Amino acid sequence: MRKSCILMHISSLPSEYGIGKMGKHAFEFVDFLKKADVRCWQILPLSPTSYGDSPYQSFSVKAGNPYFIDFEILECDGLLEHHEYASYKWESEPDKVDYSLIYENCYEVLRIAYSRFKSTKFPSFKAYCDKNKGWLEEYALFMALKNKNGGKAWYEWESDIAMHRPKAVAAEKKELKKEIGFYKFIQFEFSRQWSELKKYANDSGIEIIGDIPIYCALDSVEVWADHRLFWLDRKRRPVCVAGCPPDDFSETGQLWGNPLYDWAYHKKTGYKWWIDRIKTATELYDIVRIDHFRGFESFYAIPFGNEDATVGEWKKGPDYELFAAAEDKLGRLNIIAEDLGFLTPEVREMLSKCGYPGMKVLQFGFSDGRNEYLPHNFTTPNCFAYTGTHDNDTLKGWVDSLDKKSLKFAKQYLNVDRKKDIPMAVVRAAWASVAKVASAQIQDFLESPEEDRMNTPSTLGSNWQFRVKEGDLTPELAKKIRRLNKIYNR
């Protein structure tokens, strides 16, 4: 079945509380998608955000973001009173997330809710903790320790606990028992609310597409609790870190800074950690997009401490072997491979063996008629066509940035005379393509300017802030998208 998709993270939903939440506006967005005959809702990682506010740099790959917990639902459960959260200042601008305000206020409100929480009134709490014990215990301790240490990264803690020595861990668990309970409560509430939202979406005929970042953050519970998974030295510092080499877009490349995996260790374990991670993702989402998929074939290793990515070396990854092992344990996986970037024949062979749909990003296509990202060059329906991803500009901003040659070619290719008609023509080209799913950011339907771009890679300070205003998702817009879906049989 041909389908369409809208890409919008939970954080971008309308909200009176500074950031999108899993409450009424999320359910109303599902209703909007249903009215528009859109079958897929794509979001970014649900993980807690850390420095830089990126969902791709998280304290945990399995935990949920506390910012998305809806206060009104907690009020209905008798854990909050309205004035206890409505009295806070939650935003500086109505269409931007102010993460400093959210950070300062959100945990205070959640602590009030926790003070009233009685596990005896929520019998599912124990079952949740038992089911998720494998990661929840370590995560809750990690967050309690971060709070005790003023938010410092784990490698700045006292030596014994930083090195995760058993005696130190046992002592901290005893001392921080109440604080550990608070972070378990947060994850329980997140899970409850997410499960209800996902069920509502599925019952409405809408699939959730979620995202797995390929790497873990250095300051994460995964690196702290099990150093064997990563390529670290004896002092548990990264030997090399992740990034991308210099290319046409960046003379110095991209330095992400994430620790790299010790793939020899993962192979010895039968890729147990990765299989468990993929299993968790398949329970959270209906379709899983794996970020930087080419990094499983080979990855770019930059010596730790380098200031940019100009010096690095390509090293061999686990390739198809990892996914063969995962499917042997979990069955056929519903995965999208983010096959963007520097693609070698070996990467293409890995993707072919896996059989997962790749990505075609139309914003990358307008160089000449041979470009593989233009719809007439799609060789198979087994792909997802994107007008742009969360790392791309809005279509309006992208058009404004085109050079004369690309602008001329875009007009010719899309058969439009006016520059302002290009964005919607790109959407139509994606929808008309053979791709089994066509996707656009909500910004592209709202004709949003460059200022509403979600993320500009390798920059800090103004990313992940875009928010939809309550009056944006109108019946007229739903009708417009539904008409588009009808025309192109999506």
C-alpha positions as CSV (number, residue, x, y, z in Angstrom):
1,M,0.0,0.0,0.0
2,R,1.2,3.5,-0.9
3,K,1.3,5.8,2.1
4,S,2.2,9.3,3.2
5,C,3.9,10.5,6.3
6,I,4.4,13.7,8.3
7,L,7.6,14.3,10.2
8,M,7.1,16.2,13.4
9,H,8.7,15.5,16.8
10,I,6.7,15.4,20.0
11,S,8.5,18.5,21.2
12,S,7.0,20.5,18.2
13,L,3.4,19.8,19.2
14,P,1.2,22.7,20.3
15,S,1.3,23.2,24.1
16,E,0.6,25.7,26.9
17,Y,3.7,24.4,28.7
18,G,6.6,25.3,26.5
19,I,7.2,22.0,24.7
20,G,5.0,19.4,23.1
21,K,3.6,16.8,25.4
22,M,1.8,13.4,25.2
23,G,-1.6,14.9,26.2
24,K,-4.6,16.4,24.4
25,H,-2.6,18.1,21.6
26,A,-0.9,14.9,20.7
27,F,-4.2,13.1,20.5
28,E,-5.6,16.0,18.4
29,F,-2.7,15.7,16.1
30,V,-3.5,12.0,15.5
31,D,-7.1,13.2,14.7
32,F,-5.6,15.7,12.2
33,L,-3.5,13.0,10.5
34,K,-6.6,10.8,10.2
35,K,-8.6,13.5,8.6
36,A,-5.7,14.1,6.2
37,D,-5.5,10.4,5.3
38,V,-1.9,10.4,6.5
39,R,-0.9,6.8,7.6
40,C,2.4,7.5,9.2
41,W,3.6,9.9,11.9
42,Q,7.4,10.1,12.1
43,I,9.1,11.4,15.3
44,L,12.7,11.8,16.5
45,P,14.2,9.8,19.3
46,L,12.1,9.9,22.5
47,S,15.2,9.8,24.7
48,P,16.0,12.5,27.4
49,T,18.0,15.3,25.9
50,S,21.4,16.4,27.4
51,Y,23.9,19.1,26.4
52,G,22.8,20.9,23.2
53,D,19.2,19.7,23.6
54,S,19.6,17.1,20.9
55,P,17.5,13.9,21.0
56,Y,20.5,12.3,19.4
57,Q,22.8,13.0,22.4
58,S,21.0,11.4,25.4
59,F,21.8,10.1,28.9
60,S,20.2,6.8,27.9
61,V,19.1,5.1,24.7
62,K,16.2,3.4,26.4
63,A,14.7,6.1,28.7
64,G,11.9,8.4,27.8
65,N,12.1,12.2,27.8
66,P,10.5,13.6,31.1
67,Y,9.7,16.9,29.3
68,F,7.0,15.0,27.2
69,I,5.0,13.9,30.3
70,D,1.7,15.6,30.3
71,F,0.8,17.5,33.5
72,E,-2.9,17.4,32.9
73,I,-2.9,13.6,32.8
74,L,-1.0,13.7,36.1
75,E,-3.7,16.0,37.5
76,C,-6.4,13.6,36.4
77,D,-4.5,10.8,38.3
78,G,-4.6,12.9,41.5
79,L,-0.9,13.6,41.4
80,L,-1.0,17.4,40.7
81,E,-3.3,20.4,41.1
82,H,-3.7,22.7,38.2
83,H,-2.1,25.8,39.8
84,E,1.0,23.7,40.7
85,Y,2.1,23.6,37.1
86,A,0.1,26.4,35.4
87,S,1.7,29.1,37.6
88,Y,5.2,28.5,36.1
89,K,6.6,30.5,33.1
90,W,7.1,27.9,30.4
91,E,8.1,29.9,27.3
92,S,9.9,33.0,26.0
93,E,8.4,32.8,22.5
94,P,5.1,31.0,21.6
95,D,6.7,29.1,18.7
96,K,10.1,28.1,20.2
97,V,11.1,25.7,22.9
98,D,13.1,27.4,25.7
99,Y,15.0,24.5,27.1
100,S,16.5,26.4,30.0
101,L,13.0,27.2,31.3
102,I,11.8,23.6,30.7
103,Y,14.9,22.2,32.6
104,E,14.4,24.5,35.5
105,N,10.7,24.0,36.0
106,C,9.8,20.5,34.7
107,Y,11.6,18.5,37.4
108,E,10.1,20.7,40.1
109,V,6.6,19.9,39.0
110,L,7.4,16.2,38.6
111,R,8.8,16.1,42.1
112,I,5.5,17.4,43.4
113,A,3.7,14.6,41.5
114,Y,6.1,12.0,43.0
115,S,5.5,13.3,46.5
116,R,1.9,12.1,46.1
117,F,2.6,8.9,44.2
118,K,1.8,5.7,46.0
119,S,2.8,2.5,44.2
120,T,-0.1,0.7,45.9
121,K,-2.5,2.8,44.0
122,F,-0.7,2.0,40.7
123,P,-0.3,-1.8,40.7
124,S,1.2,-1.7,37.2
125,F,4.3,0.2,38.6
126,K,5.9,-2.9,40.1
127,A,5.2,-4.9,36.9
128,Y,6.8,-2.1,34.8
129,C,9.9,-2.0,37.1
130,D,10.3,-5.7,37.0
131,K,9.9,-5.9,33.2
132,N,12.5,-3.1,32.6
133,K,14.9,-4.0,35.5
134,G,17.7,-4.7,33.0
135,W,18.1,-1.0,32.2
136,L,15.9,0.9,34.6
137,E,17.9,0.2,37.7
138,E,21.2,1.5,36.3
139,Y,19.5,4.5,34.6
140,A,17.7,5.6,37.7
141,L,21.0,5.3,39.7
142,F,22.9,7.2,37.0
143,M,20.4,10.1,37.0
144,A,20.4,10.2,40.9
145,L,24.2,10.4,40.8
146,K,24.1,13.1,38.2
147,N,21.8,15.1,40.4
148,K,24.0,14.5,43.5
149,N,27.0,15.7,41.5
150,G,25.4,18.9,40.3
151,G,24.8,17.6,36.8
152,K,28.4,16.8,36.1
153,A,29.3,14.1,33.5
154,W,30.1,10.7,35.1
155,Y,33.8,10.9,34.2
156,E,34.0,13.9,36.6
157,W,32.6,12.0,39.6
158,E,34.7,10.6,42.4
159,S,36.9,7.8,41.0
160,D,35.4,4.7,42.5
161,I,31.8,5.5,41.4
162,A,33.0,6.9,38.0
163,M,34.7,3.6,37.4
164,H,31.5,1.8,38.4
165,R,33.2,-0.3,41.1
166,P,30.7,-2.7,42.8
167,K,31.2,-1.5,46.4
168,A,30.8,2.1,45.4
169,V,27.7,1.3,43.3
170,A,26.1,-0.7,46.2
171,A,26.8,2.2,48.7
172,E,25.2,4.8,46.4
173,K,22.2,2.7,45.7
174,K,21.5,2.5,49.5
175,E,22.1,6.3,50.0
176,L,20.1,7.4,47.0
177,K,17.1,5.0,47.3
178,K,14.5,7.8,47.4
179,E,16.0,9.7,44.4
180,I,16.3,6.5,42.4
181,G,12.6,5.9,43.1
182,F,11.9,9.4,41.6
183,Y,13.6,8.6,38.3
184,K,11.8,5.2,38.1
185,F,8.5,7.0,38.6
186,I,9.3,9.4,35.7
187,Q,9.9,6.5,33.4
188,F,6.8,4.7,34.5
189,E,4.7,7.8,33.8
190,F,6.4,8.3,30.5
191,S,5.7,4.7,29.5
192,R,2.1,4.9,30.5
193,Q,1.4,8.0,28.6
194,W,3.3,6.9,25.5
195,S,1.5,3.6,25.4
196,E,-1.9,5.3,25.5
197,L,-0.9,7.7,22.7
198,K,0.6,5.0,20.5
199,K,-2.5,2.8,21.0
200,Y,-4.8,5.7,20.0
201,A,-2.7,6.3,16.9
202,N,-2.7,2.6,15.9
203,D,-6.4,2.4,16.5
204,S,-6.8,5.4,14.2
205,G,-4.9,3.5,11.4
206,I,-1.7,5.4,11.9
207,E,1.8,3.9,12.3
208,I,4.5,5.5,14.4
209,I,7.9,5.8,12.9
210,G,10.6,6.1,15.5
211,D,14.3,6.7,15.4
212,I,17.4,4.9,16.8
213,P,20.6,7.0,16.9
214,I,23.5,4.7,15.9
215,Y,25.7,6.0,18.7
216,C,25.5,6.6,22.5
217,A,26.6,9.9,24.1
218,L,29.8,9.8,26.1
219,D,27.9,11.0,29.2
220,S,25.4,8.2,29.1
221,V,24.4,5.4,31.4
222,E,25.5,2.9,28.7
223,V,29.1,4.1,28.6
224,W,29.3,4.5,32.4
225,A,27.7,1.1,33.3
226,D,29.3,-1.2,30.7
227,H,32.5,0.1,29.3
228,R,33.1,-3.2,27.5
229,L,30.6,-2.1,24.8
230,F,32.8,0.8,23.7
231,W,36.3,1.4,22.3
232,L,37.8,3.0,25.5
233,D,41.3,3.1,27.0
234,R,42.1,1.9,30.6
235,K,41.0,5.2,32.0
236,R,37.7,4.8,30.2
237,R,38.3,7.6,27.8
238,P,37.4,7.1,24.1
239,V,40.3,6.0,21.9
240,C,38.5,7.5,18.9
241,V,35.2,9.2,18.4
242,A,32.5,9.3,15.7
243,G,32.0,11.8,12.9
244,C,32.1,12.3,9.2
245,P,35.1,13.2,7.0
246,P,35.4,16.5,5.1
247,D,33.1,16.8,2.0
248,D,31.4,19.4,-0.2
249,F,29.3,20.6,2.7
250,S,32.1,21.0,5.3
251,E,35.8,21.5,4.8
252,T,36.6,20.2,8.3
253,G,34.0,17.4,8.3
254,Q,31.6,16.7,11.3
255,L,33.0,15.9,14.7
256,W,30.1,14.2,16.7
257,G,32.3,13.1,19.6
258,N,30.4,9.9,20.4
259,P,32.5,7.0,21.6
260,L,32.7,4.2,19.0
261,Y,31.7,0.6,19.7
262,D,34.1,-2.3,20.4
263,W,32.6,-4.4,17.6
264,A,34.9,-7.4,18.4
265,Y,33.3,-7.5,21.9
266,H,29.8,-7.2,20.4
267,K,30.5,-10.1,18.0
268,K,31.7,-12.3,20.9
269,T,28.3,-11.8,22.6
270,G,26.3,-12.5,19.5
271,Y,25.4,-8.8,19.3
272,K,23.2,-9.3,22.4
273,W,23.2,-5.6,23.4
274,W,22.2,-4.4,19.9
275,I,19.5,-7.1,19.6
276,D,18.1,-6.0,22.9
277,R,18.2,-2.4,21.8
278,I,16.4,-3.1,18.5
279,K,13.8,-5.2,20.4
280,T,13.0,-2.3,22.7
281,A,12.6,0.0,19.7
282,T,10.2,-2.3,17.9
283,E,8.1,-2.3,21.1
284,L,8.1,1.5,21.2
285,Y,7.4,2.1,17.5
286,D,5.7,0.4,14.5
287,I,8.6,1.2,12.1
288,V,12.2,1.9,13.2
289,R,14.5,4.3,11.3
290,I,18.1,3.6,12.1
291,D,20.2,6.7,11.9
292,H,23.6,6.7,10.0
293,F,23.0,3.1,8.7
294,R,26.1,3.2,6.6
295,G,28.1,3.2,9.9
296,F,27.4,-0.5,10.4
297,E,29.4,-1.3,7.2
298,S,32.3,0.9,8.0
299,F,32.7,3.9,10.3
300,Y,34.9,7.0,10.4
301,A,37.2,7.0,13.5
302,I,38.6,10.4,14.7
303,P,41.3,10.3,17.4
304,F,39.9,11.5,20.7
305,G,40.9,15.1,21.5
306,N,41.0,16.3,17.9
307,E,39.3,19.6,17.3
308,D,37.7,18.7,14.0
309,A,37.2,15.7,11.7
310,T,40.0,16.4,9.1
311,V,42.1,13.5,10.5
312,G,40.4,10.1,10.7
313,E,40.3,6.6,9.4
314,W,37.6,4.3,8.0
315,K,37.3,1.1,10.0
316,K,35.2,-2.0,9.3
317,G,31.9,-2.4,11.1
318,P,29.8,-5.6,11.7
319,D,28.0,-5.2,8.3
320,Y,25.1,-7.5,7.5
321,E,26.1,-10.0,10.3
322,L,24.5,-7.8,13.0
323,F,21.1,-7.6,11.2
324,A,21.1,-11.3,10.3
325,A,21.7,-12.1,14.1
326,A,18.9,-9.7,15.0
327,E,16.4,-11.2,12.6
328,D,17.3,-14.7,13.7
329,K,16.2,-13.7,17.2
330,L,13.4,-11.2,16.5
331,G,12.0,-12.2,13.1
332,R,11.7,-9.9,10.1
333,L,12.3,-6.3,11.2
334,N,10.3,-3.3,10.0
335,I,13.3,-0.9,9.5
336,I,14.1,2.1,7.5
337,A,17.8,2.5,6.7
338,E,19.2,6.1,6.7
339,D,21.5,5.4,3.8
340,L,22.7,8.9,3.3
341,G,26.2,10.3,3.2
342,F,29.3,8.7,1.6
343,L,27.9,5.4,0.0
344,T,30.4,2.9,-1.2
345,P,29.5,-0.3,-3.2
346,E,30.0,-2.2,0.1
347,V,27.3,-0.1,1.9
348,R,24.9,-0.6,-1.0
349,E,25.6,-4.4,-0.9
350,M,24.8,-4.4,2.9
351,L,21.5,-2.5,2.3
352,S,20.6,-4.9,-0.5
353,K,21.2,-8.0,1.7
354,C,19.1,-6.5,4.5
355,G,16.3,-5.6,2.1
356,Y,15.3,-2.6,4.2
357,P,14.0,0.5,2.4
358,G,16.4,3.4,2.1
359,M,15.8,7.1,2.0
360,K,15.6,9.5,-1.0
361,V,15.8,13.1,0.0
362,L,14.6,15.4,-2.8
363,Q,16.4,18.5,-1.5
364,F,19.6,16.7,-2.4
365,G,18.5,16.1,-6.0
366,F,18.5,19.3,-7.9
367,S,21.9,19.3,-9.5
368,D,21.1,17.6,-12.9
369,G,18.9,14.9,-14.4
370,R,21.2,12.1,-13.4
371,N,20.9,12.7,-9.6
372,E,19.7,9.6,-7.8
373,Y,17.5,11.7,-5.4
374,L,15.2,12.9,-8.2
375,P,12.0,10.8,-8.5
376,H,12.5,9.7,-12.1
377,N,15.7,7.9,-11.0
378,F,14.1,5.9,-8.2
379,T,14.8,2.3,-9.2
380,T,12.5,0.6,-6.7
381,P,9.3,1.4,-4.7
382,N,11.2,0.0,-1.7
383,C,12.2,3.4,-0.4
384,F,10.9,6.4,1.6
385,A,10.9,9.7,-0.3
386,Y,11.5,12.7,1.9
387,T,11.2,16.4,0.8
388,G,13.7,16.9,3.6
389,T,14.7,15.4,7.0
390,H,15.0,17.0,10.4
391,D,18.6,17.9,9.4
392,N,17.4,19.8,6.3
393,D,16.1,23.3,5.9
394,T,12.4,23.9,5.5
395,L,11.5,23.8,1.8
396,K,10.9,27.6,1.7
397,G,14.3,28.2,3.4
398,W,16.0,25.7,1.0
399,V,14.6,27.5,-2.1
400,D,15.8,30.8,-0.8
401,S,19.3,29.4,-0.5
402,L,19.6,27.8,-4.0
403,D,22.2,29.1,-6.3
404,K,21.1,30.4,-9.8
405,K,21.9,27.2,-11.6
406,S,20.1,24.9,-9.1
407,L,17.1,27.3,-9.0
408,K,16.8,27.3,-12.8
409,F,17.0,23.5,-12.9
410,A,14.4,23.1,-10.1
411,K,12.0,25.3,-12.0
412,Q,12.5,23.3,-15.2
413,Y,12.3,19.9,-13.5
414,L,9.2,20.8,-11.5
415,N,7.6,22.7,-14.4
416,V,6.9,25.9,-12.4
417,D,7.7,29.5,-13.4
418,R,7.7,31.2,-10.0
419,K,10.2,30.6,-7.2
420,K,7.4,30.6,-4.6
421,D,5.7,27.6,-6.2
422,I,8.8,25.3,-5.9
423,P,8.1,24.1,-2.3
424,M,4.7,22.6,-3.0
425,A,5.9,21.3,-6.3
426,V,8.7,19.4,-4.4
427,V,6.0,17.9,-2.1
428,R,4.0,16.8,-5.2
429,A,7.0,15.2,-6.8
430,A,7.6,13.2,-3.7
431,W,4.0,12.1,-3.5
432,A,3.9,11.3,-7.2
433,S,7.0,9.1,-7.0
434,V,7.1,5.3,-6.9
435,A,8.3,5.3,-3.3
436,K,6.1,3.3,-1.0
437,V,6.0,6.1,1.5
438,A,6.3,9.9,0.8
439,S,7.2,12.1,3.7
440,A,7.4,15.8,4.5
441,Q,8.1,17.9,7.6
442,I,5.0,19.6,8.9
443,Q,6.9,22.9,8.2
444,D,6.7,22.2,4.5
445,F,2.9,22.1,4.6
446,L,2.9,25.2,6.8
447,E,5.2,26.9,4.3
448,S,7.5,27.8,7.2
449,P,10.6,30.0,6.7
450,E,14.2,29.1,7.4
451,E,13.8,30.3,11.1
452,D,11.6,27.2,11.7
453,R,14.3,24.7,10.7
454,M,14.6,21.9,13.2
455,N,18.3,21.3,13.1
456,T,21.4,22.5,11.4
457,P,24.1,19.8,11.8
458,S,27.3,20.7,13.7
459,T,25.8,23.8,15.2
460,L,24.7,24.6,18.8
461,G,22.3,27.1,20.2
462,S,19.2,27.4,18.0
463,N,18.3,23.8,17.2
464,W,15.4,21.5,18.2
465,Q,13.2,24.5,19.1
466,F,10.5,24.6,16.4
467,R,6.9,24.4,17.7
468,V,3.6,24.4,15.9
469,K,1.0,26.9,17.1
470,E,-2.4,25.7,18.1
471,G,-4.1,27.4,15.1
472,D,-1.8,26.0,12.5
473,L,-3.4,22.5,12.1
474,T,-6.6,23.6,10.5
475,P,-9.4,21.5,8.8
476,E,-8.4,23.3,5.6
477,L,-4.8,22.1,5.8
478,A,-6.0,18.5,6.5
479,K,-8.3,18.7,3.5
480,K,-5.4,20.0,1.3
481,I,-3.2,17.0,2.4
482,R,-6.1,14.5,2.0
483,R,-6.6,15.8,-1.6
484,L,-2.9,15.3,-2.3
485,N,-3.1,11.7,-1.0
486,K,-6.1,11.0,-3.1
487,I,-4.5,12.3,-6.3
488,Y,-1.4,10.2,-5.8
489,N,-3.1,7.1,-4.4
490,R,-1.6,7.4,-0.9
